[in-house]
Amino acid sequence: MKISVIKNTNFVFLWIGHFISHTGDAVYAFALPWLMLELTGSVFRTAIVTMAAYLPALIFGLLAGSIVDKYDRKWIMIISDLIRAILVFVIPASMLLGLLSPILIGVITFGLSMFATFFYPARDSLIPHIISRSELTIVNSAISI
């Protein structure tokens, strides 16, 4: 990566935020279906949770793009990640309180994916505003890691 890109604090913060968010996405994409399988033993319910992870992109994909175009991208990213953090926290809290249920896992999975559907277009459309045109190829490669 070019030094000038690394010196761009806006990009560095964006990349760190993306890395943390993407890592969380990968963990929950693996953990929530597994948790459903452990909780219920039902392959069907596990498949439903997996479907709940992909359904929001189909339902909200076009809407998310138009919302991202109309509102502050930075705040869309912040709010969507804060809501996703709260949703992730609900899982261990509900386990500790004995309130974890298959419905709750499905709703949380759907919610996590729904807010990710807003986060990623906001991130992608923010990049050209914080990076010079000559660095876009490098930055797009770095952000896709």
C-alpha positions as CSV (number, residue, x, y, z in Angstrom):
1,M,0.0,0.0,0.0
2,K,1.2,3.5,-0.8
3,I,2.5,5.6,2.1
4,S,0.2,8.4,1.2
5,V,-2.8,6.1,1.7
6,I,-1.5,5.1,5.1
7,K,-1.0,8.7,6.0
8,N,-4.7,9.5,5.2
9,T,-6.2,9.3,8.7
10,N,-9.8,9.3,7.3
11,F,-9.0,6.2,5.3
12,V,-7.1,4.5,8.2
13,F,-10.1,5.0,10.5
14,L,-12.4,3.8,7.8
15,W,-10.3,0.7,7.2
16,I,-10.0,-0.1,10.9
17,G,-13.7,0.3,11.3
18,H,-14.3,-1.9,8.2
19,F,-11.9,-4.6,9.5
20,I,-13.6,-4.7,12.9
21,S,-17.1,-4.7,11.4
22,H,-16.2,-7.4,8.8
23,T,-14.6,-9.6,11.4
24,G,-17.8,-9.4,13.5
25,D,-19.8,-10.2,10.4
26,A,-17.7,-13.3,9.7
27,V,-18.0,-14.5,13.3
28,Y,-21.8,-14.1,13.6
29,A,-22.3,-15.7,10.1
30,F,-20.6,-18.8,11.5
31,A,-21.8,-18.6,15.1
32,L,-25.5,-18.0,14.8
33,P,-26.4,-20.9,12.6
34,W,-24.2,-23.1,14.8
35,L,-25.9,-21.8,17.9
36,M,-29.3,-22.6,16.4
37,L,-28.2,-26.1,15.6
38,E,-26.9,-26.6,19.1
39,L,-30.0,-25.1,20.7
40,T,-32.6,-27.0,18.6
41,G,-30.8,-29.8,16.8
42,S,-32.9,-28.9,13.8
43,V,-31.2,-28.6,10.4
44,F,-34.4,-26.9,9.1
45,R,-34.2,-24.1,11.7
46,T,-30.5,-23.8,11.1
47,A,-31.3,-23.3,7.4
48,I,-33.9,-20.7,8.3
49,V,-31.3,-18.7,10.3
50,T,-28.9,-18.9,7.4
51,M,-31.6,-17.7,5.1
52,A,-32.3,-14.8,7.5
53,A,-28.7,-13.7,7.0
54,Y,-29.1,-13.4,3.3
55,L,-32.7,-12.2,3.0
56,P,-32.1,-8.6,4.0
57,A,-29.8,-7.9,1.0
58,L,-32.6,-9.0,-1.3
59,I,-35.3,-7.0,0.5
60,F,-33.4,-3.8,1.4
61,G,-30.6,-3.7,-1.1
62,L,-32.1,-1.1,-3.4
63,L,-33.6,0.9,-0.6
64,A,-30.2,1.0,1.2
65,G,-28.5,2.4,-1.8
66,S,-31.0,5.3,-2.2
67,I,-30.9,6.0,1.6
68,V,-27.1,6.1,1.5
69,D,-27.2,8.6,-1.4
70,K,-29.6,10.9,0.5
71,Y,-28.1,10.9,4.0
72,D,-24.7,11.3,5.7
73,R,-22.7,8.1,4.9
74,K,-20.5,8.4,8.0
75,W,-23.5,8.5,10.3
76,I,-25.2,5.7,8.5
77,M,-22.1,3.6,9.1
78,I,-21.9,4.6,12.7
79,I,-25.5,4.1,13.5
80,S,-25.7,0.7,11.7
81,D,-22.6,-0.6,13.4
82,L,-23.9,0.6,16.8
83,I,-27.2,-1.1,16.3
84,R,-25.4,-4.3,15.2
85,A,-23.2,-4.2,18.3
86,I,-26.3,-4.0,20.5
87,L,-27.8,-6.9,18.6
88,V,-24.7,-9.0,19.1
89,F,-24.7,-8.1,22.8
90,V,-28.3,-9.4,23.1
91,I,-27.1,-13.0,22.4
92,P,-24.9,-13.5,25.4
93,A,-27.2,-11.4,27.6
94,S,-30.2,-13.6,26.6
95,M,-28.2,-16.7,27.2
96,L,-27.2,-15.5,30.7
97,L,-30.8,-14.7,31.5
98,G,-32.2,-17.9,30.1
99,L,-34.1,-16.1,27.4
100,L,-32.4,-17.4,24.3
101,S,-34.9,-18.8,21.8
102,P,-34.9,-19.8,18.1
103,I,-37.1,-16.8,17.3
104,L,-34.6,-14.5,19.0
105,I,-31.7,-16.0,17.1
106,G,-33.6,-15.6,13.8
107,V,-34.6,-12.0,14.5
108,I,-31.1,-11.0,15.5
109,T,-29.6,-12.7,12.5
110,F,-32.0,-10.8,10.2
111,G,-31.3,-7.5,12.1
112,L,-27.5,-7.9,11.8
113,S,-27.8,-8.5,8.1
114,M,-30.3,-5.8,7.5
115,F,-28.0,-3.1,9.1
116,A,-25.0,-4.5,7.2
117,T,-27.0,-3.9,4.0
118,F,-26.8,-0.2,4.9
119,F,-23.3,-0.2,6.2
120,Y,-21.4,-1.6,3.2
121,P,-22.9,0.7,0.5
122,A,-22.2,3.7,2.8
123,R,-18.6,2.6,3.2
124,D,-18.1,2.0,-0.5
125,S,-19.6,5.3,-1.5
126,L,-17.6,7.2,1.1
127,I,-14.2,6.0,-0.2
128,P,-14.1,8.3,-3.3
129,H,-14.7,11.3,-1.0
130,I,-11.7,10.6,1.2
131,I,-9.2,9.2,-1.3
132,S,-7.6,10.8,-4.4
133,R,-8.6,9.3,-7.7
134,S,-5.1,7.9,-8.3
135,E,-5.3,5.9,-5.1
136,L,-8.8,4.4,-5.6
137,T,-7.5,1.1,-7.0
138,I,-5.1,0.6,-4.1
139,V,-7.7,1.5,-1.6
140,N,-10.4,-0.7,-3.1
141,S,-8.0,-3.6,-3.0
142,A,-7.2,-2.9,0.7
143,I,-10.8,-2.5,1.7
144,S,-11.8,-5.8,0.1
145,I,-9.4,-7.8,2.3
